[in-house]
Structure formats: structure tokens, C-alpha cells
Amino acid sequence: MELPQYVRRYAEELIGKYCHGRVPEHLKERVRHLYKVKGNTITILEERPHFMRPLLWTLSPIAQFRYTSSSKVWTLYCRDGNLKWWQFKPENPSTNLSDLINAVERDDTNIFWG
């Protein structure tokens, strides 16, 4: 299911601002943060040059936000070592996407930014 247009615009504004501001200006040629929208899901990605082939950039998913239209709630997901997405249990689903973005930034468990 697609995100409602007004929800998507608002979410892209928040997450886009977060991604853009996360990397200091002097490092933007070595690391980028961006996001991808697919259906009701927005995934934050980190892009870096490949360690053996620096002209090739690689993408690594960092965090995922899933929207449930019926309840108007966002849920935060993290990935495990097997690249499977799991609901990030320390953080409850929320109608406030900013709360979940802040949880990714705080990263109390070091699961997002290591």
C-alpha cells in the first residue's frame, strides 16, 4: 500500500532534512545518507565508496520506518546480521515520526550507527 500523499511529503521532508544534516560538509565526498520510499516504507541508506573499488559506491540500509494507514502509526525497524528487518522493540510505534528519527539518531543500542 502506498503512503498517503500528505504523509509522504511530510515524512520525506523530515527524513530528507535528517539525512542531509547528518554528514559534516567536509565528509560529503566520502559518505552520504539518503532515503528510499517504497510502498508504505521509508528506508534510510548510507552510501560509501567500496573499500576495494573506490569508484564504486555501495549502499547499506540503516533504518526503516513503516506506516500503517489504518492507525496512522509509524513503526521503526532495524536489521540484524542476516540482513533481516526486525521491529526495533526499545521504541514503541508512534504517530510522531520525529520521535522515531530521534531514536535512530540517539542509537542507544548501537544497532543503527554501530
C-alpha positions as CSV (number, residue, x, y, z in Angstrom):
1,M,0.0,0.0,0.0
2,E,1.3,3.5,-0.9
3,L,1.7,6.2,1.7
4,P,-1.0,8.9,1.5
5,Q,0.5,11.9,-0.4
6,Y,0.4,14.3,2.5
7,V,2.0,11.7,4.8
8,R,4.7,11.0,2.2
9,R,5.5,14.7,1.7
10,Y,5.8,15.3,5.4
11,A,7.9,12.2,6.0
12,E,10.2,13.0,3.1
13,E,10.7,16.5,4.4
14,L,11.7,15.2,7.9
15,I,13.8,12.3,6.8
16,G,15.4,14.3,4.0
17,K,16.4,17.0,6.4
18,Y,17.8,14.5,8.8
19,C,19.8,12.7,6.1
20,H,21.2,15.9,4.7
21,G,22.3,17.2,8.1
22,R,23.8,14.1,9.4
23,V,27.1,14.1,7.5
24,P,29.5,17.1,8.1
25,E,30.2,19.1,4.9
26,H,33.9,18.0,4.8
27,L,32.9,14.3,4.6
28,K,30.2,14.5,2.0
29,E,32.5,13.2,-0.7
30,R,33.2,10.1,1.4
31,V,29.8,9.3,2.8
32,R,26.2,10.2,2.0
33,H,22.9,9.5,3.7
34,L,19.8,9.2,1.7
35,Y,16.4,7.6,1.8
36,K,14.2,5.4,-0.4
37,V,10.4,5.2,-0.4
38,K,8.7,2.0,-1.4
39,G,5.0,1.5,-0.7
40,N,4.4,2.4,2.9
41,T,8.1,2.1,3.8
42,I,10.9,4.6,4.0
43,T,14.4,3.3,4.4
44,I,17.5,5.4,5.4
45,L,20.6,4.3,3.5
46,E,24.2,5.0,3.9
47,E,26.3,5.3,0.7
48,R,30.1,5.0,0.7
49,P,32.9,4.1,-1.7
50,H,33.6,0.4,-1.9
51,F,36.7,-0.3,0.2
52,M,38.5,-2.2,-2.7
53,R,37.0,-0.3,-5.6
54,P,36.6,3.4,-4.5
55,L,34.9,4.5,-7.7
56,L,32.1,2.1,-7.0
57,W,29.7,3.3,-4.3
58,T,27.8,0.8,-2.1
59,L,24.5,1.2,-0.3
60,S,23.8,-0.1,3.2
61,P,20.3,0.1,4.8
62,I,20.4,1.7,8.2
63,A,16.9,2.1,9.5
64,Q,13.4,1.6,8.2
65,F,10.1,3.3,9.0
66,R,6.8,1.6,8.1
67,Y,3.5,3.4,8.1
68,T,0.2,1.8,9.0
69,S,-2.6,3.9,7.4
70,S,-5.4,2.5,9.4
71,S,-3.9,3.6,12.7
72,K,-1.7,6.4,11.3
73,V,1.3,5.0,13.2
74,W,4.9,4.7,12.2
75,T,7.0,1.7,13.3
76,L,10.8,1.7,13.4
77,Y,12.7,-1.4,12.1
78,C,16.4,-2.4,12.3
79,R,18.4,-5.1,10.5
80,D,20.2,-8.0,12.0
81,G,23.4,-9.7,10.9
82,N,21.4,-11.8,8.5
83,L,20.1,-8.7,6.8
84,K,16.5,-9.4,8.1
85,W,14.4,-6.4,9.3
86,W,13.0,-6.6,12.8
87,Q,10.8,-4.2,14.8
88,F,13.0,-2.1,17.0
89,K,11.5,-3.0,20.3
90,P,13.0,-0.4,22.6
91,E,10.9,2.2,20.7
92,N,7.1,1.9,20.5
93,P,5.3,2.6,17.3
94,S,4.3,6.3,17.2
95,T,2.1,8.8,15.3
96,N,5.1,11.2,15.6
97,L,7.8,10.2,13.1
98,S,10.2,12.7,14.7
99,D,10.3,10.6,17.8
100,L,11.4,7.6,15.8
101,I,14.0,9.6,13.8
102,N,15.4,10.8,17.2
103,A,15.6,7.2,18.3
104,V,17.8,6.4,15.3
105,E,20.0,9.4,16.0
106,R,20.4,8.5,19.7
107,D,21.0,4.9,18.8
108,D,21.1,3.8,22.4
109,T,21.8,0.2,21.4
110,N,24.3,0.9,18.7
111,I,22.3,-1.1,16.2
112,F,21.9,1.7,13.6
113,W,25.2,3.5,13.5
114,G,27.3,0.8,15.2
